[in-house]
Amino acid sequence: MSWKLVAHAPKAQVQAALAVHEGIDDWDPAIVLTGSEVAEDRPQEWVLEAYVPHRPGEAEHAAVAALFAEDAPELAAEKLPDTDWVTETQKRVAPIRAGRFHVRTPDFPADTAPGTEELIVPAAQAFGTGQHATTAGCLTMLDTMKRRGVSVREVADIGTGTGVLALAALRLWPAARVTASDIDPVCEPVVIENAQLNAVPLGILPGRLAMVIAENLDDPLLVNRAPYELLIANILAGPLIELAGDFADVVTPGGHVVLAGLLETQEAAVRAAYRIAGFRLAARLVNGEWSILWLRRRPL
């Protein structure tokens, strides 16, 4: 009979715990960790689950709690029904197909269909594999843009998380300079690891990915690389509305933005803010409850 330890905490805490786990060389391989959102409409509420093949004792509790440093949340032990718990955890991060992209963990085989672009993300980073409807929707939208002939040389991915969308942009426009940014320092080693795992070179030259930690656009590299022909922001509706004017300042006339992280019920408010900032709608898609918007800045 298998068990799991469950810890509920804010997104940043769970992501930080997963990053600490990745750096522990002598971690007990019998303890398998996953982290994910509690619900799509509560993106900042996360749960960390530690699966163990027996009733967790003091050692397992201590190992998982130590990942949270001084702010360890309460750990609850839950008995699981008789099942293949490894298979069940893998189901949560099963591969997805979004446009030409096949996003999977290393545990799953590649999709060998012609024209497929593979993106590999470790299972411990389940929050970044494209399972969330907004990430998958952004991948589909980027693929649509490429198929419609959009060509870009300067790209910014604001709120990059695990870097999946930045990696996808480089696959679609391999000669572009791509800058990924996030406010959370935990994201930097994650993005670097994922770039290396997907054979994407790092650096500031064309065809390479540069990662910065910054709040919104507040970083010299982000400022100096403007204007952008493509800006991606998969964040939340509130920040998207607040940043409409800032994004207009750094996107070239005729340039593109892809916005996500907004519920369909929030779409009208977001579109209104960007219309005032000088953008017009090029395309939209709805994935579940979520809207993904492709907007273009009006030419001068």
N, C-alpha and C positions, 0 to 999 in steps of 0.2 A: 504494500500500500504506500502511495506517495503522498507527500505533504508540500505545502508551500507557506512561506512567510510573506505577509502582505504589509506594505507600508504606504500610507497615503500622505502625499506632500505636494507642495507647489512644483510646477514644471522645472524651475531652475534647480531645486534641490535634487530631484530625481535624476536629471541630466548630469549634475555634478557627481552624484553617487556612481552612476554608470561610468563616468570618466575615470573616477578613482579606481573602480574595479578593473578597467582596462589596463591600468598601470601596475597591477599586482601580479608579479611573476609566479608566486607560489599559491595562487588562489586555488581552493579545493574545486577540482573539475566536476565534482558531484553536485555542486550548487550552481544552478543555471539561472541567470537573471534576465528579466525582461522589464522594460519600462514603457508606459503608454498613457495616453489621455484617458481620463475616466469617461468622458463623453465628448462628442464633436462640438457640442454647443458650450462646453466648459474647457477651452483649450489650455488654461493655466492650471487645471487640477489634474494631477497625475498619480499613478500608482506604480510602485515598484514591487515586483513579485519574484521571490527567490524559491525555485523549485528544488526539492531535495527528495531522495529516494527512501527516506525513513522519517520518523517523527523528529522534528528539529530539537536539538538539545541546546545547552548553554553555549557550546562552541559555535553553532550555526547562528544563533541569535547575536552573539558578539561580533561575528564576522560581518554580518549584514549591517548591524547598527554602526560599526566602525566606518562604513562607507560614508556616513552622514556627518562625521566629525562630532561637533558638540551639539548639533541640532537634530539628533536622531528622532524621527517620529516613532510613535508606538508601533510595535510589530505584533501582528496577529497571526497565529498559526492556524492553518485550515487543512483538514484532511481531504484528500482528493479521492474520487471514486476509482475503482480498478480500471485503468486505461493506460494507454501508452502516452505518458505525460510529455515525453520529448516530442512526439508527433503532434500532440495537441498544441504545444507552445509554438512549434514551427508553423502550424496553420495560421497563427496570428500574424505571421510575417510572410505569408505565401506570396509568390511573385505576382506582380501586376503588369498589365499591358496598358500603356497610355500612348496613343499615336504609334510612332515607330519604336518607342522605348519599352524595354523589358527590364523591370527593376526587381532584383532578387537578392537574397542573402547568399553567402558562399555555399550554403548547404544544398542549394537547388541547382539543377543543371541549366546551362545556357539555352536560350531559344535560338536555334540555328536557321530560322526562316530568313530568306534573303531580305536585306534592307533593315534588319533589326539592330537597334542600338542597345547594347547591354550596359546596365549600371548596377554595380554590386555594392551593397551596404551591409555591414555586419548586423547580425540579429540583435545584438545588444543596443543598437541604435534604431529600434523599430519605429521610433517617432519620425525617422527621416527616410523611410524606404518608399514613400509614395502611397502608403496605405490611406493616409488622410485624403479625403476627397479634394481638398484644395491643391495639394501637391500633385496628385494625379491629373487634376484639371489643368494646372499650369503646364505640365508636360505635354498634354494634348494641345493646348493653345500654342505653345512654342513650336510644336511640330506643324501645326496649321500655318503659322506665320512663315515658316521655312518653305512649305509647299506652295505658298502664294507668292513666293519670290522675294520675301524680305531679306535684305542683306545688311549686316551690321558689323562694325569694326570695334566699337567701344561699348561694353556691357557692364552694368552694375546689378548685383543681386543683393538687395537690402533685406536684412533679417534672414540670412541664408540658412541658419540651423545646421544641418549636416552637409550642406553644400550641393545637394542633389540637383537643384535647378541651375546652379552655376556650372556644374559638370555637364548638364544637358545642353546648356548654351554653347559650350565649347565643342561638343560633339556636332552640333548643328552648324556652327560658324567657327571652324577650327583655326582661322587666321585672326580671330578677334582677340582683343585684350579683355579679360574678364576679371572684375574686382568683386569679391564676395565680402560682405560685412555682416556683423552681428554685434549686438550690445553685450552678449554673454561671453565671457572669456572661455568658458568650457567648450564653445564651438570651434575655436581655432585648432586645437589638436585633432578634433574629430574631422574637420574639413581636410586637413593635411593628410590624415590617414586615408580618407576616402579618395582623395585625389591620387595618392600613391597606389591604392588598391585598383583604381580604374585606369592606371597608366596615363594620368593627366599631369603634365609637367607644371611645376610651381615656379612663379617668378613674375616679373613685370614686363616681359617682352610679349609681343603678339603670339597668340597660340598658347599662352600660359595663364594660370590662375593665381591671382594674388588675394590673400586673406588679410583682413584688418578687423580689429575690434573697435567699434565706434558706435556712438548713439546717433541714429539717423544718418546724416551725411557729414558728421563732424569728424573728419579725418583728412589730413593733407593729401593723401593719395587719392581719395575720392574726389576732393575738390579739384586737384590738378588734372585729373583725367577727364573731367567734364569738358564739353557737353557729351552726353551719352546718346547713342542711337537706339539703345534698348535699356530700359530700367525695369527690373522685376522686383515686386514687393509682395510677398505672401506673408502678411502680418495680421492685423485686425482692422475692422472698419474705422474705429476711432482714430488711431494713428494715421491711417490712410487719408482720412479727411483733413487732419491737421497738417499733413505733409504735402498736400496738393500743390501749394504755391512753391515750396522748396523743390519739388520734383520738376515743376515747370521751369525753374531756373537752371536746372542741370541737364535737361533733355533738349536735344537739338530741334529746331523747327522741322516738322515732318517726322520727328522721331517717335518711338513707340514706348508705351508702358504696359506691363501686364500686372494686374492687381488681383489679389486673392486674399482669403481670410475673412471675407464678408459674407454674411448670410444673405439669401435672396431678398429677405425683407429689408436689408440695409442697403441694397443696391442703389435705390433712387437717391439716397442722401450722398453716397459716394460719387455717383455720376454727376450730381449737381455741383459738388465741390470741384470736380475736375473740369466740368464745362466752364465754370467761372475762371478757372486757371488756364483755359485755352486749349483744352483737349476735346476731341470728339470720339465717339464710339466707332471702332472698326469692327468688332465682333464680341460676342459674349457666349458663354455656355454655362449651364447649370449642372452641377454634379451633386446629387442629393439635395441638401438644403443650401448649398453654397454656390455663389456666383463667381465666375472668373471673367475678368474684363480685359479686353485688348483695346487700348485707347491710343490715338495718335495726336501729337501736338500740332496745332494748326501752323501752317507755314506763315512766315512774317509777311 
